[in-house]
Every structure is written in structure tokens, then in C-alpha cells.
Amino acid sequence: MADSVRAPGAVGGAGRNPFGTIQDMLIPLGVITIVMMIVIPLPTVLLDTLMAFNLILSLLVLLIVLYTRKAVDFNLFPTVLLVVTVFGLALNVSSTRLILTQGARFDGRMIRAFSSFVVGSGGAEGLVVGFIIFIVIIAVQAVVITKGATRVSEVAARFQLDGMPQKQMSIEAEFNSGSITEEEAQARKRELELELSFYGSMDGASKFISGNVKVGIFITVVNVLGGVIIGTVMHGEPVSQAISNYISFSVGDGLLSQLPALLISTAMGIVVTRAAAPGNLGEQVAVQFSRDAKVYWVAAGVLVLFALLPGFPWYVLIPMAALVGFYAFHIGRVKQRKAGFDQMMAKSQDKGKPRDEGEMSPVVPLDALSLELGYGLIPLVDKDKGAELLERLQGVRRQSGLELGLVIPKIRIIDNIMLEPSEYCFKIKGVDVGRGKIRIGYYLCIKTGPVTEEIPGEETLDPAFGLPSIWVGEDRRDEAERAGYTVVDPPTIIATHLTEIIKRHAQDILGRQETQAILETLRKEYPVVVEEAQTAANLGGIQKVLQGLLRERISIRNSVSILEAVADYAPVSRDPEFLTEKARQALSMQICQQYADEKHVLRVLMLDPALEQMFIDTQVATSSGRISALDSQSRSLWLRALSRSVNLMQERGWSAVICCSEAARVLVKSSTEREIPHLAVLSVAEIAQGVILESVGQIKLENQAAA
């Protein structure tokens, strides 16, 4: 029983009309009929009917255009314009056939009406007047309306095409910043593509009208010459009678065919000239012609002045001046009422609000993370050209979230004319944190190690790590890879730079609001842990612990263990540095695995006990924590010895890790943050069980080593 019921439109369903719906068949039959009209003779009654239909169809198109709110809402207009133009030409051909074959016996009522009523007089005078009217309509349509609309269509299509990358980038930037949803972004992109397609079609469709005007002139001339020849030679009519008949019919036919074409060309001009104005034309006129009463007062005064001059029709100008003045008075009254109503509403709102809503907010928020591009790099985010950079940035955000445990905010992408065309810039809360230059169409070859062959190219530095690099073209890419270079394309360069910036500045991205969001998410699964941690330490203290971990590139994804450590040790001390050290110890296995090899062997550099004691003895407490205060000579010796040891470890392919006591760890790290920011400093208490600690050397100062 259920199988007998089908949803409407189901393909192959029982009872489905095999020829499709009426709408599906009506348009193809209509187009085929229009084409067949060119070769099949029509009776005069059917010709009159179709000519009346052509006239009312053109009028309907014009009215639809006038009441359409946006030009792209009537995106079928270019196709309608083509069909109506072909329809009018087919009627021209049919009427020409009947006029030339029937001559004086032609009884087409529509053409006869236009050849007599519209002209307004008979005889030779009527023929001349009708022919002049026909020429004037042709000239107005060809020189003024069609030519102007064609030019506007060309410019609109060109500007739409040139501005599409910037509009797409603006949509992507709003989506990345969270201002719009993905569905809204997709809808706006489809609307943008539809708008571009519409103006591109209008650019070509405007040529139909100009061609129709030229063909109209040609058909009228052929009708006159052919009719006179047929009437005098074949029908034996006097020349004057043949001229009178055929010129009258030709002018009537020309006027009847050009009037719908004039309506269509007017509609085309309206469509392409009011693209930027919202609402239908009536609403636009009502709003834009009633903004200021002063212009109407001035116009009324000018009309009165003309009326006082001798020879001017005062009986026309004075009433017109009165009407204009009345309208100016009406606009002024409306403006006064609106101003009074707005003032009353503002006062009523002020009673319940502490400040004026119309004032600018005292807080202008900054983007948490933004990417500014020079105009030369806009193709990297252009959807028509792949927009590979957008996908790379989304991947970086996801990967950083997995590695650091920090949800990176959406990246706002904007174009900045202050940058060089090939330059980009990353900003965190409005502060420049990294920039670089990209050569579109080239590849960056980075010397990450020894190369077998030096490849010629433009020398530069890798923007992410500052490594020596060169720019090469597509033709040398394979050669550079074989030589041992690390070859990357422009989107990869920016994505890699972003990854490094996130690792360096993750603590700056994590604010109190982000910390609160983390706690609220954890509260759903671990309410006891979150409640106890927040009771033991406030939100700011938890934020500082998380920031301290991120500062040394330790993932905070295991937030539960971090909060448990805070809850355990906050009753002892709320010092953020102390709590951070305890949180590190709670994450000892995670930290050790970050630097150990696959056999769980952790190779470290140890500190000479005397050097370690020197750090502890020279420590200074500051508002941001403890720091080492070595004298300049000792600091220089320390950094020199440290650099040598770190270089030796890196040459062997090992991570640069120092192991020292818990009391000295923070001091050692603070003394190396500027010179060797990637250096890892672990305390003995952070070495997890199961990790094999292997000392590969001991760092001593030169004077201590000499002693």
C-alpha cells in the first residue's frame, strides 16, 4: 500500500506525465514557435494577437524591473531579453511577408492603427510625420538608451570581476572571525557568483538591443523599397498609391516593433544603473527625493521668478510653483515630526540606560589573531584560484589545538594597503608578531642542512626560522629537491610561519575569557576537579599556570592533571611559579616523552654543581617571578659554554635539553629565553619513571674548567 504513494516529483513514479509538466513544455514550445514564425506565414488575426502580446510582454518586463528590489533578483532578464528580441524580429518578418504579399489588401489592425492613430494625420503629411517619429525613436533608442546601457553593463561587469577577490576575501575574513556562520558564508558566496554571472550576461545581452535597432532600420527600408517595387511592377499600382500604402504600412510596422524594443531597452538601462540601490525604484524615489525641503523651496522660487518675466506662461508656472512649495512644506513637517519622535524615544531610553546608545563604545576590541596581506597576495585566498591558504590555516588551527591543547581563535584575514604587495603580517591583539615576503609563482628553497649543489636564485631568509633560503621558479624545483633543499610553496610558508608564531606566543593568546571557556567545558565532565581548583586558586592564578606551561611549549591538553596539581598545592602557596612547577611535575611523563627517543632514552646536559649554586645565589625576585642576576662576565661565559654544548647535541641529532635541580630550573630557563628560546630545561623532579636519563655532558664555566 505504501509503495503506491510517491512524493511529488519522484522520477518514474506511477501516473507521472511522460512529457513533463506544463511549465516544462511551455517554454521550449514557445521558443520553437518563435523560430518557426520566421518561415511559416501567419494569418493577420494571429499576427495582431502576437503583436499585442509582444507589447504587453515588454510592458510587464519593464514593470517587473521597476518593482524588483535587487537587480540580481531578476537574473532571468538577459535570457528574457534575448527571447523577446527574437520574438519581435520574428513578428517583423511575418508582418513584412504579409505587407509585401497583400499590399493594399493588408488588413492587420495593429499595424494600421499605429500607421494612422499614432501619427495623428493622414496623407503625405502623416507619412512624413510618421517617418520622422520612427527615425526619432530609432535615434533615441540607439544613441541614448542602448549605447548608455551597454557602456554601463561593460563597466559593471568589469568592476564586478575585478572586485570579486576582495569580496570573497572579506567573506572569508568574516567567517574566520566568527561574524558569520558557514551557511551564511556559502550563501553570500553564491550570491556573489550569481551577481558576477548576471552582469557578465548583461554585458553580452545589451548587444541584442543594439542589433535589434539596426535590423529595425534595415527591415523598414526593405519594406518601403520592396513594397514600392512590388506594387508598381507586379500589381500595376500607381507610384503615388504604392508609396502611400507601403510607406504607411512600413512606418506603422516599424513603430509597432520599436515600441516594445524601447520598453525593453529602458528596462535594461534601469537594471544596470540601479544595481547599488536597495529596494524597488518607487521606494528609492520616495526616500531620495524627500530628504531636504530646501531644494524644493529654491525650485519654487525659481518658478515664480520665471513667471514674473514677460512672455513666460505665468498661468502654468505659478500653479506649478505652488505645488512644489506645498511639497516642500510637507517634507519639512514630516522631518519635524520625525525629529520630535526620535527625541522623545531617546529621552525614554535614557531613563533606563546609563549612557547614550548612539555614542561610540569606549572599548574597541582587537582581533585575537589576524593575518594582513598585501594586495599581491590576495590570489592566495581567492576561491576561484583554489584558496589553498585558507585550508592550510584551518589545518594549522586544528593541529595547534591538538598539540598545545589550546583552541586557536579564528584568524581574521584582511588586506592592508600599507603593506608591500608581496608582504604579509601576523598580529596578535593588534601587535605585529611576525611578517614576511612572498613571491607568487616561486618556491622557497630552505637550507635545513648541507646541500650537494648550490642552486642559483634570489637569496633570502625563511620567515619562520630565519634559515638561509633562495627563491627559484617552477623549472628549478625538482633540481633544488635533488640538491637537498627543503622546497615549499607560498601557502606552506605562511602556514609554517603561523605554526611557529602560535607556539611562541600561545601564552599571549590565552586570556582569562579563554581560560574560563576551558574550565566551563571541563566542568561538564569533571565538575569536582574544576570546583576544587577554583576554590583553591582564582581564575587569574589558573590562567598564569596555563600560560607558564604554554610559554615553554608544553601542551595543556591534559587540563585535568593540571587542575588537580593546582588543587593539591594551592593551599600550600598560591605563587603562580610554584604552582606551574608542580603542574609540570604532574605532566612529567608527557614532558619527557616530548624530548625522549623511541626507546625512552632522554639525553640531557647536566650543570656543574658550582654553576647551579651560582644561579641560586644570584637570584632576584620580581613581580613576574624569579630571574637570574649573573654579572656580565659570568653571563657571557655561561652563554658561550651553553652554546657550544647545545650545538654539539644538535649536530648529533638530539634535542637540546638541560637537567638541573628544581630550585634552579626557572633561573636557568630565564637566563636563556632570549638567546636560545627553543632550549628545554627540566628539573630532576620532572623525570618520569620508566624514562632512561642519559647525561651526555656537563656544562662548566671556562674559569671553573681551568681551575
LINVEN-V61142 format. One record per residue. N is the residue number from 1. RES is the residue in three letters. SS is DSSP state (hx for helix, st for strand, lp for the rest). PSI is psi as a letter, one per 40 degrees, with the letter a starting at -180 (* if undefined). NEAR is the number of other ideal C-beta (glycine too) atoms within 8 Angstrom. Layout:
BEGIN
{{N	RES	SS	PSI	NEAR} {N	RES	SS	PSI	NEAR}}
END
This chain:
BEGIN
{{1	MET	lp	d	4} {2	ALA	hx	d	4} {3	ASP	hx	e	4} {4	SER	hx	e	6} {5	VAL	lp	h	5} {6	ARG	lp	i	7} {7	ALA	lp	i	4} {8	PRO	lp	h	4} {9	GLY	lp	e	4} {10	ALA	lp	h	8} {11	VAL	lp	h	5} {12	GLY	lp	e	4} {13	GLY	lp	i	7} {14	ALA	lp	h	5} {15	GLY	lp	e	3} {16	ARG	lp	h	8} {17	ASN	lp	h	5} {18	PRO	lp	e	4} {19	PHE	lp	e	5} {20	GLY	lp	i	6} {21	THR	lp	i	6} {22	ILE	hx	d	5} {23	GLN	hx	d	6} {24	ASP	hx	d	9} {25	MET	hx	d	10} {26	LEU	hx	d	8} {27	ILE	hx	d	8} {28	PRO	hx	d	8} {29	LEU	hx	d	8} {30	GLY	hx	d	9} {31	VAL	hx	d	9} {32	ILE	hx	d	8} {33	THR	hx	d	8} {34	ILE	hx	d	11} {35	VAL	hx	d	9} {36	MET	hx	d	8} {37	MET	hx	d	13} {38	ILE	lp	d	9} {39	VAL	lp	e	4} {40	ILE	lp	h	6} {41	PRO	lp	i	6} {42	LEU	lp	i	10} {43	PRO	lp	i	6} {44	THR	hx	d	11} {45	VAL	hx	d	6} {46	LEU	hx	d	8} {47	LEU	hx	d	15} {48	ASP	hx	d	11} {49	THR	hx	d	8} {50	LEU	hx	d	12} {51	MET	hx	d	14} {52	ALA	hx	d	9} {53	PHE	hx	d	8} {54	ASN	hx	d	13} {55	LEU	hx	d	11} {56	ILE	hx	d	8} {57	LEU	hx	d	11} {58	SER	hx	d	15} {59	LEU	hx	d	10} {60	LEU	hx	d	8} {61	VAL	hx	d	14} {62	LEU	hx	d	13} {63	LEU	hx	d	8} {64	ILE	hx	d	10} {65	VAL	hx	d	12} {66	LEU	hx	d	10} {67	TYR	lp	e	8} {68	THR	lp	h	10} {69	ARG	lp	d	6} {70	LYS	lp	i	6} {71	ALA	hx	d	10} {72	VAL	hx	e	9} {73	ASP	hx	d	7} {74	PHE	hx	f	10} {75	ASN	lp	e	9} {76	LEU	lp	e	6} {77	PHE	hx	d	15} {78	PRO	hx	d	12} {79	THR	hx	d	8} {80	VAL	hx	d	9} {81	LEU	hx	d	13} {82	LEU	hx	d	10} {83	VAL	hx	d	11} {84	VAL	hx	d	14} {85	THR	hx	d	14} {86	VAL	hx	d	10} {87	PHE	hx	d	11} {88	GLY	hx	d	13} {89	LEU	hx	d	11} {90	ALA	hx	d	12} {91	LEU	hx	d	14} {92	ASN	hx	d	13} {93	VAL	hx	d	11} {94	SER	hx	d	14} {95	SER	hx	d	15} {96	THR	hx	d	12} {97	ARG	hx	d	9} {98	LEU	hx	d	14} {99	ILE	hx	d	17} {100	LEU	hx	d	11} {101	THR	hx	d	6} {102	GLN	hx	d	9} {103	GLY	hx	b	14} {104	ALA	hx	e	8} {105	ARG	hx	e	5} {106	PHE	lp	h	12} {107	ASP	lp	f	7} {108	GLY	lp	h	14} {109	ARG	hx	d	8} {110	MET	hx	d	11} {111	ILE	hx	d	15} {112	ARG	hx	d	12} {113	ALA	hx	d	10} {114	PHE	hx	d	14} {115	SER	hx	e	14} {116	SER	hx	d	11} {117	PHE	hx	d	6} {118	VAL	hx	d	11} {119	VAL	lp	d	13} {120	GLY	lp	e	6} {121	SER	lp	i	7} {122	GLY	lp	a	5} {123	GLY	hx	a	6} {124	ALA	hx	d	6} {125	GLU	hx	d	8} {126	GLY	hx	d	13} {127	LEU	hx	d	14} {128	VAL	hx	d	8} {129	VAL	hx	d	11} {130	GLY	hx	d	15} {131	PHE	hx	d	10} {132	ILE	hx	d	8} {133	ILE	hx	d	12} {134	PHE	hx	d	13} {135	ILE	hx	d	8} {136	VAL	hx	d	8} {137	ILE	hx	d	12} {138	ILE	hx	d	12} {139	ALA	hx	d	9} {140	VAL	hx	d	10} {141	GLN	hx	d	15} {142	ALA	hx	d	11} {143	VAL	hx	d	7} {144	VAL	hx	c	9} {145	ILE	hx	d	11} {146	THR	hx	d	15} {147	LYS	hx	d	10} {148	GLY	hx	d	9} {149	ALA	hx	d	15} {150	THR	hx	d	12} {151	ARG	hx	d	8} {152	VAL	hx	d	11} {153	SER	hx	d	15} {154	GLU	hx	d	9} {155	VAL	hx	d	8} {156	ALA	hx	d	13} {157	ALA	hx	d	12} {158	ARG	hx	d	8} {159	PHE	hx	d	8} {160	GLN	hx	d	12} {161	LEU	hx	d	9} {162	ASP	hx	d	6} {163	GLY	hx	e	8} {164	MET	hx	d	12} {165	PRO	hx	d	11} {166	GLN	hx	d	9} {167	LYS	hx	d	9} {168	GLN	hx	d	15} {169	MET	hx	d	15} {170	SER	hx	d	8} {171	ILE	hx	d	13} {172	GLU	hx	d	14} {173	ALA	hx	d	11} {174	GLU	hx	d	10} {175	PHE	hx	d	14} {176	ASN	hx	d	12} {177	SER	hx	e	10} {178	GLY	lp	e	7} {179	SER	lp	d	5} {180	ILE	lp	i	9} {181	THR	lp	i	6} {182	GLU	hx	d	6} {183	GLU	hx	d	6} {184	GLU	hx	d	9} {185	ALA	hx	d	13} {186	GLN	hx	d	8} {187	ALA	hx	d	8} {188	ARG	hx	d	10} {189	LYS	hx	d	11} {190	ARG	hx	d	8} {191	GLU	hx	d	9} {192	LEU	hx	d	12} {193	GLU	hx	d	8} {194	LEU	hx	d	10} {195	GLU	hx	d	10} {196	LEU	hx	d	11} {197	SER	hx	d	9} {198	PHE	hx	d	13} {199	TYR	hx	d	14} {200	GLY	hx	d	11} {201	SER	hx	d	10} {202	MET	hx	d	16} {203	ASP	hx	d	11} {204	GLY	hx	d	8} {205	ALA	hx	d	14} {206	SER	hx	d	14} {207	LYS	hx	d	8} {208	PHE	hx	d	10} {209	ILE	hx	d	18} {210	SER	hx	d	12} {211	GLY	hx	d	9} {212	ASN	hx	d	12} {213	VAL	hx	d	14} {214	LYS	hx	d	9} {215	VAL	hx	d	10} {216	GLY	hx	d	14} {217	ILE	hx	d	9} {218	PHE	hx	d	8} {219	ILE	hx	d	14} {220	THR	hx	d	13} {221	VAL	hx	d	8} {222	VAL	hx	d	9} {223	ASN	hx	d	16} {224	VAL	hx	d	11} {225	LEU	hx	d	8} {226	GLY	hx	d	10} {227	GLY	hx	d	17} {228	VAL	hx	d	12} {229	ILE	hx	d	9} {230	ILE	hx	d	11} {231	GLY	hx	d	15} {232	THR	hx	d	12} {233	VAL	hx	d	6} {234	MET	hx	d	7} {235	HIS	lp	e	9} {236	GLY	lp	f	4} {237	GLU	lp	i	11} {238	PRO	lp	i	6} {239	VAL	hx	d	8} {240	SER	hx	d	6} {241	GLN	hx	d	10} {242	ALA	hx	d	14} {243	ILE	hx	d	10} {244	SER	hx	d	10} {245	ASN	hx	d	13} {246	TYR	hx	d	16} {247	ILE	hx	d	12} {248	SER	hx	d	13} {249	PHE	hx	d	16} {250	SER	hx	d	13} {251	VAL	hx	d	17} {252	GLY	hx	d	16} {253	ASP	hx	d	18} {254	GLY	hx	d	13} {255	LEU	hx	d	15} {256	LEU	hx	d	13} {257	SER	hx	d	14} {258	GLN	hx	d	14} {259	LEU	hx	d	11} {260	PRO	hx	d	14} {261	ALA	hx	d	16} {262	LEU	hx	d	12} {263	LEU	hx	d	12} {264	ILE	hx	d	15} {265	SER	hx	d	13} {266	THR	hx	d	10} {267	ALA	hx	d	14} {268	MET	hx	d	17} {269	GLY	hx	d	12} {270	ILE	hx	d	12} {271	VAL	hx	d	13} {272	VAL	hx	e	15} {273	THR	hx	e	8} {274	ARG	lp	f	10} {275	ALA	lp	d	9} {276	ALA	lp	e	3} {277	ALA	lp	h	6} {278	PRO	lp	i	5} {279	GLY	lp	i	7} {280	ASN	lp	i	9} {281	LEU	hx	d	9} {282	GLY	hx	d	8} {283	GLU	hx	d	8} {284	GLN	hx	d	12} {285	VAL	hx	d	8} {286	ALA	hx	d	8} {287	VAL	hx	d	9} {288	GLN	hx	e	7} {289	PHE	lp	e	6} {290	SER	lp	f	7} {291	ARG	lp	d	5} {292	ASP	lp	h	5} {293	ALA	lp	e	10} {294	LYS	hx	d	7} {295	VAL	hx	d	8} {296	TYR	hx	d	12} {297	TRP	hx	d	10} {298	VAL	hx	d	8} {299	ALA	hx	d	9} {300	ALA	hx	d	13} {301	GLY	hx	d	9} {302	VAL	hx	d	8} {303	LEU	hx	d	13} {304	VAL	hx	d	11} {305	LEU	hx	d	8} {306	PHE	hx	d	9} {307	ALA	hx	d	12} {308	LEU	hx	e	6} {309	LEU	lp	i	7} {310	PRO	lp	h	3} {311	GLY	lp	e	3} {312	PHE	lp	i	8} {313	PRO	lp	g	6} {314	TRP	hx	d	8} {315	TYR	hx	e	6} {316	VAL	hx	d	7} {317	LEU	hx	d	13} {318	ILE	hx	d	11} {319	PRO	hx	d	8} {320	MET	hx	d	9} {321	ALA	hx	d	13} {322	ALA	hx	d	9} {323	LEU	hx	d	8} {324	VAL	hx	d	12} {325	GLY	hx	d	11} {326	PHE	hx	d	8} {327	TYR	hx	d	9} {328	ALA	hx	d	14} {329	PHE	hx	d	9} {330	HIS	hx	d	8} {331	ILE	hx	d	12} {332	GLY	hx	d	9} {333	ARG	hx	d	8} {334	VAL	hx	d	9} {335	LYS	hx	d	9} {336	GLN	hx	d	8} {337	ARG	hx	d	8} {338	LYS	hx	d	8} {339	ALA	hx	d	8} {340	GLY	hx	d	8} {341	PHE	hx	d	8} {342	ASP	hx	d	8} {343	GLN	hx	d	8} {344	MET	hx	d	8} {345	MET	hx	d	8} {346	ALA	hx	d	10} {347	LYS	hx	d	8} {348	SER	hx	d	8} {349	GLN	hx	d	9} {350	ASP	hx	d	8} {351	LYS	hx	d	6} {352	GLY	hx	e	5} {353	LYS	lp	i	8} {354	PRO	lp	d	2} {355	ARG	lp	i	5} {356	ASP	lp	h	7} {357	GLU	lp	d	6} {358	GLY	lp	e	4} {359	GLU	lp	i	6} {360	MET	lp	h	3} {361	SER	lp	h	5} {362	PRO	lp	e	3} {363	VAL	lp	h	4} {364	VAL	lp	h	4} {365	PRO	lp	i	4} {366	LEU	lp	i	6} {367	ASP	lp	h	11} {368	ALA	lp	d	7} {369	LEU	lp	h	13} {370	SER	st	i	10} {371	LEU	st	h	15} {372	GLU	st	h	12} {373	LEU	st	i	15} {374	GLY	lp	i	12} {375	TYR	hx	d	8} {376	GLY	hx	e	8} {377	LEU	hx	e	15} {378	ILE	hx	d	12} {379	PRO	hx	d	8} {380	LEU	hx	d	15} {381	VAL	hx	e	14} {382	ASP	lp	h	13} {383	LYS	hx	d	8} {384	ASP	hx	e	6} {385	LYS	hx	f	7} {386	GLY	lp	d	5} {387	ALA	lp	f	12} {388	GLU	hx	d	8} {389	LEU	hx	d	12} {390	LEU	hx	d	11} {391	GLU	hx	d	8} {392	ARG	hx	d	12} {393	LEU	hx	d	15} {394	GLN	hx	d	8} {395	GLY	hx	d	9} {396	VAL	hx	d	13} {397	ARG	hx	d	11} {398	ARG	hx	d	8} {399	GLN	hx	d	9} {400	SER	hx	d	14} {401	GLY	hx	d	11} {402	LEU	hx	d	8} {403	GLU	hx	d	7} {404	LEU	hx	e	14} {405	GLY	lp	e	10} {406	LEU	lp	h	12} {407	VAL	lp	h	6} {408	ILE	lp	h	11} {409	PRO	lp	i	9} {410	LYS	lp	h	9} {411	ILE	lp	h	13} {412	ARG	st	h	11} {413	ILE	st	h	14} {414	ILE	st	i	10} {415	ASP	st	i	10} {416	ASN	lp	h	9} {417	ILE	lp	e	5} {418	MET	lp	e	3} {419	LEU	lp	i	11} {420	GLU	lp	i	7} {421	PRO	lp	d	8} {422	SER	lp	e	10} {423	GLU	st	i	12} {424	TYR	st	i	14} {425	CYS	st	h	11} {426	PHE	st	h	15} {427	LYS	st	h	13} {428	ILE	st	h	12} {429	LYS	lp	f	8} {430	GLY	lp	e	6} {431	VAL	st	h	6} {432	ASP	st	h	7} {433	VAL	st	e	10} {434	GLY	st	i	10} {435	ARG	st	i	8} {436	GLY	st	i	11} {437	LYS	st	i	9} {438	ILE	lp	i	12} {439	ARG	lp	h	9} {440	ILE	lp	h	10} {441	GLY	lp	e	5} {442	TYR	lp	i	10} {443	TYR	st	i	12} {444	LEU	st	h	14} {445	CYS	st	h	14} {446	ILE	st	h	12} {447	LYS	lp	g	10} {448	THR	lp	e	6} {449	GLY	lp	a	5} {450	PRO	lp	i	4} {451	VAL	lp	i	10} {452	THR	lp	d	6} {453	GLU	lp	h	6} {454	GLU	lp	h	5} {455	ILE	lp	h	13} {456	PRO	lp	i	4} {457	GLY	lp	i	9} {458	GLU	st	h	6} {459	GLU	st	i	6} {460	THR	st	a	9} {461	LEU	st	i	7} {462	ASP	lp	h	12} {463	PRO	lp	d	10} {464	ALA	lp	d	10} {465	PHE	lp	e	5} {466	GLY	lp	f	6} {467	LEU	lp	i	9} {468	PRO	st	h	8} {469	SER	st	i	12} {470	ILE	st	i	14} {471	TRP	st	h	11} {472	VAL	st	i	12} {473	GLY	lp	i	8} {474	GLU	hx	d	7} {475	ASP	hx	d	4} {476	ARG	hx	e	10} {477	ARG	hx	d	11} {478	ASP	hx	d	6} {479	GLU	hx	d	8} {480	ALA	hx	d	14} {481	GLU	hx	d	8} {482	ARG	hx	d	7} {483	ALA	hx	e	11} {484	GLY	lp	e	8} {485	TYR	lp	i	13} {486	THR	st	h	7} {487	VAL	st	h	11} {488	VAL	st	i	9} {489	ASP	lp	i	7} {490	PRO	hx	d	13} {491	PRO	hx	d	10} {492	THR	hx	d	9} {493	ILE	hx	d	15} {494	ILE	hx	d	16} {495	ALA	hx	d	13} {496	THR	hx	d	10} {497	HIS	hx	d	13} {498	LEU	hx	d	13} {499	THR	hx	d	12} {500	GLU	hx	d	11} {501	ILE	hx	d	12} {502	ILE	hx	d	13} {503	LYS	hx	d	10} {504	ARG	hx	d	8} {505	HIS	hx	f	10} {506	ALA	hx	d	14} {507	GLN	hx	d	9} {508	ASP	hx	d	8} {509	ILE	hx	d	14} {510	LEU	lp	h	12} {511	GLY	lp	a	7} {512	ARG	hx	d	8} {513	GLN	hx	d	6} {514	GLU	hx	d	11} {515	THR	hx	d	13} {516	GLN	hx	d	9} {517	ALA	hx	d	9} {518	ILE	hx	d	11} {519	LEU	hx	d	12} {520	GLU	hx	d	8} {521	THR	hx	d	7} {522	LEU	hx	d	13} {523	ARG	hx	d	10} {524	LYS	hx	d	6} {525	GLU	hx	d	5} {526	TYR	lp	g	9} {527	PRO	hx	d	8} {528	VAL	hx	d	6} {529	VAL	hx	d	12} {530	VAL	hx	d	12} {531	GLU	hx	d	9} {532	GLU	hx	d	10} {533	ALA	hx	d	14} {534	GLN	hx	d	11} {535	THR	hx	d	6} {536	ALA	hx	d	9} {537	ALA	lp	i	12} {538	ASN	lp	i	6} {539	LEU	hx	d	10} {540	GLY	hx	d	7} {541	GLY	hx	d	13} {542	ILE	hx	d	15} {543	GLN	hx	d	12} {544	LYS	hx	d	11} {545	VAL	hx	d	15} {546	LEU	hx	d	14} {547	GLN	hx	d	10} {548	GLY	hx	d	13} {549	LEU	hx	d	15} {550	LEU	hx	d	14} {551	ARG	hx	d	8} {552	GLU	lp	f	9} {553	ARG	lp	f	7} {554	ILE	lp	h	11} {555	SER	lp	h	9} {556	ILE	lp	f	13} {557	ARG	lp	d	7} {558	ASN	lp	g	10} {559	SER	hx	d	11} {560	VAL	hx	d	9} {561	SER	hx	d	10} {562	ILE	hx	d	15} {563	LEU	hx	d	15} {564	GLU	hx	d	11} {565	ALA	hx	d	13} {566	VAL	hx	d	17} {567	ALA	hx	d	13} {568	ASP	hx	d	8} {569	TYR	hx	e	11} {570	ALA	lp	d	13} {571	PRO	lp	d	5} {572	VAL	lp	d	5} {573	SER	lp	h	7} {574	ARG	lp	e	7} {575	ASP	lp	h	6} {576	PRO	hx	d	11} {577	GLU	hx	d	10} {578	PHE	hx	d	10} {579	LEU	hx	d	18} {580	THR	hx	d	12} {581	GLU	hx	d	13} {582	LYS	hx	d	12} {583	ALA	hx	d	15} {584	ARG	hx	d	13} {585	GLN	hx	d	11} {586	ALA	hx	d	10} {587	LEU	lp	f	13} {588	SER	hx	d	12} {589	MET	hx	d	9} {590	GLN	hx	d	10} {591	ILE	hx	d	13} {592	CYS	hx	d	15} {593	GLN	hx	d	9} {594	GLN	hx	d	8} {595	TYR	hx	e	10} {596	ALA	lp	i	11} {597	ASP	lp	a	7} {598	GLU	lp	e	3} {599	LYS	lp	e	6} {600	HIS	lp	f	11} {601	VAL	st	h	9} {602	LEU	st	h	14} {603	ARG	st	h	11} {604	VAL	st	i	12} {605	LEU	st	h	15} {606	MET	st	i	11} {607	LEU	st	i	13} {608	ASP	lp	h	11} {609	PRO	hx	d	6} {610	ALA	hx	d	8} {611	LEU	hx	d	13} {612	GLU	hx	d	13} {613	GLN	hx	d	8} {614	MET	hx	d	10} {615	PHE	hx	d	14} {616	ILE	hx	d	10} {617	ASP	hx	d	6} {618	THR	lp	e	10} {619	GLN	st	i	11} {620	VAL	st	h	8} {621	ALA	st	h	5} {622	THR	st	i	7} {623	SER	lp	d	2} {624	SER	lp	e	3} {625	GLY	st	a	9} {626	ARG	st	i	10} {627	ILE	st	i	10} {628	SER	st	i	11} {629	ALA	lp	f	6} {630	LEU	lp	i	11} {631	ASP	lp	i	6} {632	SER	hx	d	6} {633	GLN	hx	d	6} {634	SER	hx	d	10} {635	ARG	hx	d	10} {636	SER	hx	d	8} {637	LEU	hx	d	11} {638	TRP	hx	d	12} {639	LEU	hx	d	11} {640	ARG	hx	d	9} {641	ALA	hx	d	12} {642	LEU	hx	d	12} {643	SER	hx	d	10} {644	ARG	hx	d	8} {645	SER	hx	d	11} {646	VAL	hx	d	12} {647	ASN	hx	d	8} {648	LEU	hx	d	9} {649	MET	hx	d	14} {650	GLN	hx	d	9} {651	GLU	hx	d	6} {652	ARG	lp	e	6} {653	GLY	lp	e	4} {654	TRP	lp	i	9} {655	SER	lp	i	7} {656	ALA	lp	h	12} {657	VAL	st	h	15} {658	ILE	st	h	14} {659	CYS	st	h	13} {660	CYS	st	a	13} {661	SER	lp	i	8} {662	GLU	hx	d	8} {663	ALA	hx	d	5} {664	ALA	hx	e	12} {665	ARG	hx	d	13} {666	VAL	hx	d	10} {667	LEU	hx	d	13} {668	VAL	hx	d	15} {669	LYS	hx	d	11} {670	SER	hx	d	11} {671	SER	lp	e	13} {672	THR	lp	e	13} {673	GLU	lp	d	7} {674	ARG	lp	d	4} {675	GLU	lp	d	7} {676	ILE	lp	g	9} {677	PRO	lp	d	8} {678	HIS	lp	e	5} {679	LEU	lp	h	12} {680	ALA	st	h	11} {681	VAL	st	h	12} {682	LEU	st	i	15} {683	SER	st	i	13} {684	VAL	hx	d	9} {685	ALA	hx	e	8} {686	GLU	hx	e	11} {687	ILE	lp	h	11} {688	ALA	lp	i	9} {689	GLN	lp	i	3} {690	GLY	lp	e	5} {691	VAL	lp	h	13} {692	ILE	st	h	8} {693	LEU	st	h	8} {694	GLU	st	h	8} {695	SER	st	h	10} {696	VAL	st	e	8} {697	GLY	st	i	8} {698	GLN	st	h	8} {699	ILE	st	h	12} {700	LYS	lp	i	10} {701	LEU	lp	i	11} {702	GLU	hx	d	9} {703	ASN	hx	d	7} {704	GLN	hx	d	10} {705	ALA	hx	d	7} {706	ALA	hx	d	5} {707	ALA	lp	*	4}}
END
